[in-house]
Amino acid sequence: MSQPSASYSVTMRVSLDDATALASVSRAVSDAGGLVTALDVAEPIEGKMIVDLTCNASDDDHAERLKAAVDAVEGAAVKVMSDRTFLMHLGGTIGIAPKVTLKSRDDLSMAYTPGVARISQAIADDPSKVRNLTIKRNTVAVVTDGSAVLGLGNIGPEAALPVMEGKALLFKQFANVDAWPVCLATQDVDEIVRIVQCIAPVYGGINLEDISAPRCFEIEARLRDLLDIPVFHDDQHGTAIVVFAALINALRLVKKDITQVRVALLGVGAAGVAIAKLLMAEGVGDIVGVNSRGILDENDVRLDADRLWLAKNTNHQKIRGTIGDALRGADVFIGVSGPDLITEQEVASMAPHAIVFALANPSPEIDPAIARRHATIVATGRSDEPNQINNVLAFPGIFRGLLDAGASRVTEEVELAAAHAIADIVHDSELSVEYIIPTVFNPRVSKAVAEAVERVARAH
């Protein structure tokens, strides 16, 4: 069973015959594998002591078992249990707020008709004014077709909406960017490209999200050619940027030169291809890409254009076989694939002072505790493990910098600048095997990334 998590946080309203049952209730949750995070005493009802017991479970079934465990305590009865994650999402997690106040008829006549007509005419006369005179200068569309949502897969636009709301919330929270979900009821590449092209006048940037490969590559490439605003597929480039930032610091710690290391890359979908290309741009020694069929082979007629390019431009030693063969003697493992796909023996076969980034979420390619028996540095995508590789470190600051620069494109130079800015947050005195990457709540990250991106975007 996985560890208790706030994503399965529940609050039970518990009636107690008397206060002596409090300790037994908390112990019951702990014995059942839960984690008590809060215990609040409410007003008594009919002579009973009433408490609100908040605890973390590992999944829905576990939450029900925690409820049953509390109910089984003598003198205790669970009246109702609420799922705190569902409560947070009631009515959605975002909204809009006005930036000006309307207190008088004069205010109304300037914000709306007739005064607003002057603004529209000014933009009609000079379209470049739209960036300064409308929300365009600070607004990003978070676009998805719901085809590759988190670990859930192709769940469609409605089910994808809570995730896109969350993305918009992170944009606002970490970089004061006004983002809005655009969930499309089509998975046709031509339709998606045309729809985004048609709505682009409103936005200063397009964040593509959770669109399955290989369609995501074509959609991004075509939109970048069509639009005069930045288009950024976060699942590709955001992941690659944060992985590279973490690798910069991991290599600093183990004193290895990026141009000399060999990387075993398991998973060559959208994220894997982007990671490989960014590492290659910075001169990584070699990469051995592995998919579900084994090490990429340039003679495999089933490879699409992106994976064929990867097969032809990596794996200098022409290693063949499985992920185990790729890992033997490798300095770095990067996994963006699925759970439990590498073994302890395979990690043990890596080069001394190995680095393991097991990023499949929520269950990584190998249990981090097992990986740490042999690897010097281990990172995951999980928030309950040290060294979390999280795209939140990248995309808010990247778009903040692009918007502030009035940029029209996302370049490789922008991505590299963002990665180095993230890495530089961790000073030499702070660097350790459990701290190679800043946390998402470090207030310096978004600002540093934004400044680095803006500087590079303006220069190009």
C-alpha positions as CSV (number, residue, x, y, z in Angstrom):
1,M,0.0,0.0,0.0
2,S,1.3,3.5,-0.9
3,Q,1.9,6.1,1.8
4,P,-1.0,8.3,3.1
5,S,-1.3,11.5,1.1
6,A,-3.2,14.8,1.4
7,S,-4.8,13.9,-1.9
8,Y,-6.9,11.4,0.0
9,S,-7.5,13.6,3.0
10,V,-10.8,13.1,4.8
11,T,-12.5,14.7,7.8
12,M,-14.7,12.5,10.0
13,R,-17.2,14.1,12.4
14,V,-17.0,11.7,15.4
15,S,-19.4,11.5,18.4
16,L,-17.6,10.4,21.6
17,D,-19.2,9.3,24.8
18,D,-16.5,11.1,26.7
19,A,-13.0,12.6,26.2
20,T,-11.2,9.4,27.3
21,A,-12.0,7.9,23.8
22,L,-9.9,10.6,22.0
23,A,-6.6,8.8,22.4
24,S,-8.2,5.5,21.3
25,V,-9.6,7.2,18.1
26,S,-6.3,8.6,17.1
27,R,-4.5,5.3,17.8
28,A,-7.1,3.4,15.7
29,V,-6.4,5.6,12.7
30,S,-2.6,5.2,13.2
31,D,-2.9,1.4,13.6
32,A,-5.0,1.2,10.4
33,G,-2.2,3.0,8.5
34,G,-3.6,6.5,8.4
35,L,-2.1,9.8,9.4
36,V,-4.0,12.1,11.7
37,T,-3.3,15.7,10.6
38,A,-5.9,17.6,12.7
39,L,-8.3,17.1,15.6
40,D,-10.8,19.9,16.4
41,V,-13.3,19.9,19.1
42,A,-16.8,21.1,18.1
43,E,-19.8,22.1,20.1
44,P,-21.2,19.2,22.1
45,I,-24.5,17.7,20.9
46,E,-26.9,15.9,23.3
47,G,-24.3,15.5,25.9
48,K,-21.8,13.9,23.5
49,M,-18.3,15.2,22.8
50,I,-18.1,16.0,19.0
51,V,-14.7,16.1,17.3
52,D,-13.7,16.7,13.7
53,L,-10.9,14.2,12.9
54,T,-8.9,15.0,9.8
55,C,-6.5,12.3,8.5
56,N,-4.7,11.2,5.3
57,A,-5.4,7.9,3.6
58,S,-3.6,6.2,0.7
59,D,-6.7,5.7,-1.5
60,D,-10.5,5.6,-1.3
61,D,-10.7,2.1,0.1
62,H,-8.2,3.0,2.7
63,A,-10.3,5.9,3.8
64,E,-13.3,3.6,4.3
65,R,-11.1,1.3,6.4
66,L,-10.0,4.3,8.6
67,K,-13.7,5.2,9.1
68,A,-14.5,1.6,10.1
69,A,-11.5,1.6,12.5
70,V,-12.8,4.7,14.2
71,D,-16.4,3.3,14.3
72,A,-15.0,0.2,16.0
73,V,-13.6,2.2,19.0
74,E,-15.8,1.7,22.0
75,G,-17.7,4.9,22.8
76,A,-17.1,6.4,19.3
77,A,-19.3,6.8,16.3
78,V,-18.6,8.4,12.9
79,K,-21.6,10.6,12.0
80,V,-20.3,11.7,8.6
81,M,-17.1,11.6,6.5
82,S,-16.1,14.3,4.0
83,D,-13.5,14.0,1.3
84,R,-11.5,17.2,1.6
85,T,-10.2,17.1,-2.0
86,F,-13.7,16.9,-3.4
87,L,-14.8,19.8,-1.1
88,M,-11.9,21.9,-2.4
89,H,-13.1,21.4,-6.0
90,L,-16.8,22.2,-5.4
91,G,-17.7,24.9,-7.9
92,G,-14.1,24.8,-9.4
93,T,-10.8,26.1,-8.1
94,I,-10.6,29.4,-10.1
95,G,-12.7,32.4,-11.1
96,I,-12.2,35.9,-12.4
97,A,-11.9,39.1,-10.6
98,P,-12.2,42.7,-11.9
99,K,-9.1,44.9,-12.0
100,V,-11.1,48.1,-11.9
101,T,-14.1,49.3,-9.8
102,L,-17.4,50.5,-11.1
103,K,-18.7,53.0,-8.6
104,S,-20.3,55.6,-10.8
105,R,-21.9,56.3,-14.2
106,D,-18.5,57.8,-15.3
107,D,-16.7,54.6,-14.4
108,L,-19.2,52.6,-16.5
109,S,-18.9,54.9,-19.5
110,M,-15.1,54.4,-19.5
111,A,-15.0,50.7,-18.8
112,Y,-17.8,49.9,-21.3
113,T,-19.8,51.8,-23.8
114,P,-19.3,54.5,-25.1
115,G,-15.7,55.0,-23.9
116,V,-14.6,51.4,-24.7
117,A,-15.2,52.1,-28.4
118,R,-12.2,54.5,-28.3
119,I,-10.0,51.6,-27.2
120,S,-11.4,49.3,-29.8
121,Q,-10.8,51.9,-32.5
122,A,-7.2,52.4,-31.3
123,I,-6.5,48.7,-31.6
124,A,-8.2,48.6,-35.0
125,D,-5.9,51.4,-36.2
126,D,-2.8,49.8,-34.6
127,P,-3.2,46.1,-33.8
128,S,0.0,46.0,-31.7
129,K,-1.8,48.1,-29.1
130,V,-3.9,45.0,-28.1
131,R,-1.1,43.7,-25.9
132,N,-1.1,46.9,-23.7
133,L,-4.8,47.7,-23.8
134,T,-6.4,44.3,-23.1
135,I,-5.9,41.2,-21.0
136,K,-3.7,39.7,-23.7
137,R,-0.5,41.0,-22.1
138,N,-1.0,38.7,-19.1
139,T,-3.2,35.8,-20.3
140,V,-2.4,32.2,-21.2
141,A,-4.8,29.6,-22.6
142,V,-4.3,26.1,-21.1
143,V,-5.4,23.9,-24.0
144,T,-6.1,20.2,-23.9
145,D,-8.1,17.6,-25.7
146,G,-8.1,15.3,-22.6
147,S,-6.3,12.6,-24.4
148,A,-3.4,12.0,-21.9
149,V,-4.4,13.4,-18.5
150,L,-1.9,12.8,-15.7
151,G,-1.9,9.0,-15.2
152,L,-5.5,8.7,-16.2
153,G,-5.1,8.5,-19.9
154,N,-7.7,9.5,-22.5
155,I,-10.6,10.7,-20.3
156,G,-11.9,13.5,-22.4
157,P,-12.4,17.3,-22.0
158,E,-14.9,17.4,-19.2
159,A,-12.8,15.1,-16.9
160,A,-9.7,17.0,-17.9
161,L,-11.2,20.3,-16.7
162,P,-10.3,20.0,-13.0
163,V,-6.6,19.5,-14.0
164,M,-6.6,22.5,-16.3
165,E,-8.2,24.6,-13.5
166,G,-5.5,23.5,-11.2
167,K,-2.9,24.5,-13.8
168,A,-4.5,27.9,-14.1
169,L,-4.5,28.2,-10.3
170,L,-0.7,27.5,-10.3
171,F,-0.1,30.1,-13.0
172,K,-1.8,32.7,-10.8
173,Q,-0.3,31.6,-7.5
174,F,3.3,31.4,-8.6
175,A,3.6,34.0,-11.3
176,N,0.5,36.2,-11.3
177,V,-0.4,35.0,-14.8
178,D,-4.1,34.9,-15.7
179,A,-4.6,31.5,-17.3
180,W,-7.8,29.9,-18.4
181,P,-8.8,26.3,-19.2
182,V,-9.7,25.6,-22.9
183,C,-10.8,21.9,-23.0
184,L,-11.6,20.9,-26.6
185,A,-14.2,18.3,-27.5
186,T,-12.1,17.0,-30.4
187,Q,-9.0,15.0,-30.8
188,D,-8.5,15.8,-34.5
189,V,-5.1,17.4,-35.0
190,D,-6.4,19.8,-37.8
191,E,-9.4,20.9,-35.7
192,I,-7.3,21.5,-32.6
193,V,-4.8,23.6,-34.6
194,R,-7.6,25.6,-36.2
195,I,-9.5,26.2,-33.0
196,V,-6.4,27.4,-31.1
197,Q,-5.5,29.6,-34.1
198,C,-8.9,31.2,-33.9
199,I,-8.9,31.9,-30.2
200,A,-5.3,33.1,-30.1
201,P,-6.1,36.9,-30.4
202,V,-7.2,36.8,-26.8
203,Y,-4.0,35.3,-25.4
204,G,-0.4,36.2,-24.9
205,G,0.6,32.6,-24.8
206,I,-0.6,29.0,-25.4
207,N,0.2,26.2,-22.9
208,L,-0.6,22.9,-24.4
209,E,-1.4,20.3,-21.8
210,D,-2.1,16.5,-21.6
211,I,-2.3,15.9,-25.3
212,S,-1.1,12.4,-26.3
213,A,2.0,11.6,-28.4
214,P,2.8,11.7,-31.3
215,R,-0.1,14.1,-32.0
216,C,1.3,16.7,-29.5
217,F,4.4,17.1,-31.5
218,E,2.6,18.0,-34.7
219,I,0.1,20.3,-32.9
220,E,2.9,22.2,-31.2
221,A,5.0,22.5,-34.3
222,R,2.1,23.7,-36.5
223,L,0.9,26.2,-33.9
224,R,4.4,27.6,-33.5
225,D,4.5,28.3,-37.2
226,L,1.1,29.8,-37.3
227,L,1.0,32.0,-34.3
228,D,2.9,35.1,-33.2
229,I,2.7,34.2,-29.5
230,P,4.6,31.6,-27.5
231,V,3.3,28.0,-27.7
232,F,4.7,25.6,-25.1
233,H,3.7,22.0,-24.5
234,D,4.5,21.7,-20.8
235,D,4.4,17.9,-20.7
236,Q,7.4,18.0,-23.1
237,H,9.4,21.0,-22.3
238,G,8.4,21.8,-18.7
239,T,9.4,18.3,-17.7
240,A,12.7,18.5,-19.7
241,I,13.6,21.8,-18.2
242,V,13.2,20.6,-14.6
243,V,14.9,17.3,-15.2
244,F,17.9,19.1,-16.7
245,A,18.0,21.6,-13.8
246,A,18.0,18.7,-11.3
247,L,20.7,16.9,-13.4
248,I,22.9,20.0,-13.4
249,N,23.0,19.9,-9.6
250,A,23.2,16.2,-9.3
251,L,26.3,16.1,-11.5
252,R,27.8,19.0,-9.5
253,L,27.4,16.9,-6.4
254,V,28.9,13.7,-7.8
255,K,31.6,15.6,-9.7
256,K,30.8,14.3,-13.1
257,D,31.0,16.2,-16.4
258,I,27.8,16.2,-18.4
259,T,29.8,15.7,-21.6
260,Q,31.2,12.4,-20.3
261,V,28.1,10.8,-18.8
262,R,25.8,8.1,-20.3
263,V,22.1,8.4,-19.7
264,A,19.6,5.5,-19.8
265,L,16.3,7.0,-20.7
266,L,13.2,4.8,-20.2
267,G,10.1,6.2,-21.9
268,V,10.4,8.1,-25.2
269,G,7.0,9.7,-25.4
270,A,6.5,13.5,-25.3
271,A,8.5,14.1,-22.2
272,G,11.3,11.6,-23.0
273,V,12.0,13.0,-26.5
274,A,12.0,16.6,-25.1
275,I,14.4,15.5,-22.3
276,A,16.7,13.9,-24.8
277,K,16.8,16.9,-27.1
278,L,17.5,19.4,-24.3
279,L,20.3,17.2,-22.8
280,M,21.8,16.8,-26.2
281,A,21.7,20.6,-26.7
282,E,23.8,20.9,-23.6
283,G,26.3,18.3,-24.8
284,V,25.4,15.2,-22.7
285,G,27.9,12.4,-23.5
286,D,25.4,9.8,-24.7
287,I,21.8,8.8,-24.3
288,V,20.3,5.3,-24.7
289,G,16.6,5.5,-25.3
290,V,14.4,2.6,-24.3
291,N,10.7,2.0,-25.1
292,S,8.4,-0.9,-24.3
293,R,10.1,-3.0,-27.0
294,G,13.6,-2.4,-25.7
295,I,16.5,-0.1,-26.7
296,L,15.6,2.0,-29.7
297,D,16.9,0.6,-33.0
298,E,17.1,2.8,-36.0
299,N,16.2,-0.2,-38.2
300,D,12.9,-0.6,-36.4
301,V,10.3,0.3,-39.1
302,R,7.7,1.0,-36.4
303,L,9.4,4.1,-35.1
304,D,7.9,7.4,-35.9
305,A,9.9,10.4,-37.1
306,D,10.8,11.7,-33.6
307,R,11.9,8.4,-32.2
308,L,13.7,7.5,-35.4
309,W,15.7,10.7,-35.1
310,L,16.5,9.8,-31.5
311,A,17.6,6.3,-32.4
312,K,19.9,7.7,-35.1
313,N,21.5,10.4,-33.0
314,T,22.1,8.6,-29.7
315,N,23.4,5.3,-28.4
316,H,26.9,5.8,-29.8
317,Q,28.0,2.4,-28.6
318,K,25.1,0.7,-30.4
319,I,23.9,-1.1,-27.3
320,R,21.1,-3.6,-27.9
321,G,18.6,-5.3,-25.6
322,T,16.5,-4.2,-22.6
323,I,16.5,-1.5,-20.1
324,G,18.8,-3.7,-18.1
325,D,21.4,-3.6,-20.8
326,A,21.0,0.2,-21.1
327,L,21.6,0.6,-17.3
328,R,24.7,-1.5,-17.1
329,G,27.5,1.0,-16.6
330,A,25.2,4.1,-17.1
331,D,25.8,7.1,-15.0
332,V,22.2,8.4,-15.0
333,F,18.8,6.8,-15.2
334,I,15.8,8.9,-16.2
335,G,12.4,7.2,-16.2
336,V,9.3,8.8,-17.6
337,S,7.4,5.6,-18.2
338,G,5.6,3.5,-15.6
339,P,5.8,1.8,-12.3
340,D,8.2,-1.0,-11.2
341,L,10.0,-1.3,-14.6
342,I,13.6,-1.5,-13.3
343,T,15.1,-3.8,-10.6
344,E,17.5,-3.4,-7.7
345,Q,20.0,-5.5,-9.5
346,E,19.8,-3.3,-12.6
347,V,20.4,-0.1,-10.5
348,A,23.3,-1.9,-8.8
349,S,24.9,-2.5,-12.2
350,M,25.2,1.2,-12.9
351,A,28.4,3.2,-12.7
352,P,29.7,4.4,-9.3
353,H,27.9,7.4,-7.9
354,A,24.9,6.7,-10.0
355,I,22.0,9.2,-10.4
356,V,18.4,7.8,-10.6
357,F,15.4,10.0,-11.6
358,A,12.4,7.6,-11.4
359,L,9.7,10.0,-12.4
360,A,6.6,7.9,-13.2
361,N,3.8,9.2,-11.0
362,P,2.3,8.2,-8.6
363,S,4.3,5.0,-8.6
364,P,7.9,5.3,-9.9
365,E,10.0,2.9,-12.0
366,I,11.6,1.6,-8.8
367,D,10.9,2.1,-5.1
368,P,13.1,5.1,-4.1
369,A,14.2,3.4,-0.9
370,I,15.5,0.5,-2.9
371,A,17.2,2.7,-5.5
372,R,19.0,4.6,-2.7
373,R,20.8,1.4,-1.6
374,H,22.9,1.7,-4.8
375,A,22.5,5.1,-6.3
376,T,24.0,8.2,-4.7
377,I,21.2,10.5,-5.8
378,V,17.5,9.6,-6.3
379,A,14.7,11.9,-7.5
380,T,11.1,11.2,-8.1
381,G,7.9,13.1,-9.2
382,R,6.4,12.6,-5.7
383,S,5.8,15.3,-3.2
384,D,6.4,12.9,-0.3
385,E,10.0,12.1,-1.4
386,P,13.1,14.4,-1.4
387,N,14.1,15.9,-4.8
388,Q,10.7,16.2,-6.4
389,I,10.9,16.9,-10.1
390,N,7.8,19.1,-10.6
391,N,6.9,21.2,-13.6
392,V,5.6,23.9,-11.3
393,L,9.2,25.0,-10.9
394,A,9.3,25.9,-14.6
395,F,6.1,26.9,-16.4
396,P,4.8,29.8,-14.3
397,G,8.1,31.7,-14.4
398,I,8.7,30.8,-18.1
399,F,5.4,32.3,-19.2
400,R,5.9,35.3,-16.8
401,G,9.2,36.0,-18.6
402,L,7.8,35.5,-22.1
403,L,4.8,37.7,-21.4
404,D,6.9,40.5,-19.9
405,A,9.2,40.3,-22.9
406,G,6.3,40.3,-25.4
407,A,8.0,37.3,-26.9
408,S,6.6,35.5,-29.9
409,R,8.4,32.1,-29.6
410,V,9.8,29.7,-27.1
411,T,13.3,28.9,-28.1
412,E,15.8,26.3,-26.9
413,E,17.8,29.2,-25.4
414,V,14.8,30.1,-23.3
415,E,14.5,26.5,-22.1
416,L,18.2,26.3,-21.2
417,A,18.1,29.6,-19.4
418,A,15.1,28.5,-17.3
419,A,16.8,25.2,-16.3
420,H,20.0,27.0,-15.2
421,A,18.0,29.6,-13.3
422,I,16.2,26.8,-11.4
423,A,19.5,25.0,-10.7
424,D,21.2,28.1,-9.5
425,I,18.6,28.6,-6.7
426,V,20.4,25.8,-4.8
427,H,23.7,27.2,-3.6
428,D,26.8,25.0,-3.1
429,S,26.4,25.3,0.7
430,E,22.8,23.9,0.4
431,L,23.5,21.1,-2.1
432,S,23.1,17.6,-0.8
433,V,21.9,14.2,-2.0
434,E,18.4,15.0,-0.7
435,Y,18.4,18.6,-2.0
436,I,19.4,19.0,-5.6
437,I,16.3,21.0,-6.7
438,P,14.4,23.7,-4.9
439,T,10.9,23.1,-3.6
440,V,7.9,24.4,-5.5
441,F,7.1,26.8,-2.6
442,N,10.5,28.5,-2.8
443,P,9.5,32.1,-3.5
444,R,12.7,32.8,-5.4
445,V,12.2,30.2,-8.2
446,S,9.5,31.8,-10.3
447,K,11.1,35.3,-10.1
448,A,14.5,33.9,-11.1
449,V,13.1,31.9,-14.0
450,A,11.1,34.8,-15.2
451,E,14.0,37.2,-15.2
452,A,16.3,34.7,-17.0
453,V,13.7,34.0,-19.6
454,E,12.8,37.6,-20.2
455,R,16.5,38.5,-20.6
456,V,17.1,35.8,-23.2
457,A,13.8,36.4,-25.0
458,R,14.5,40.1,-25.4
459,A,18.0,39.3,-26.7
460,H,16.6,37.1,-29.4
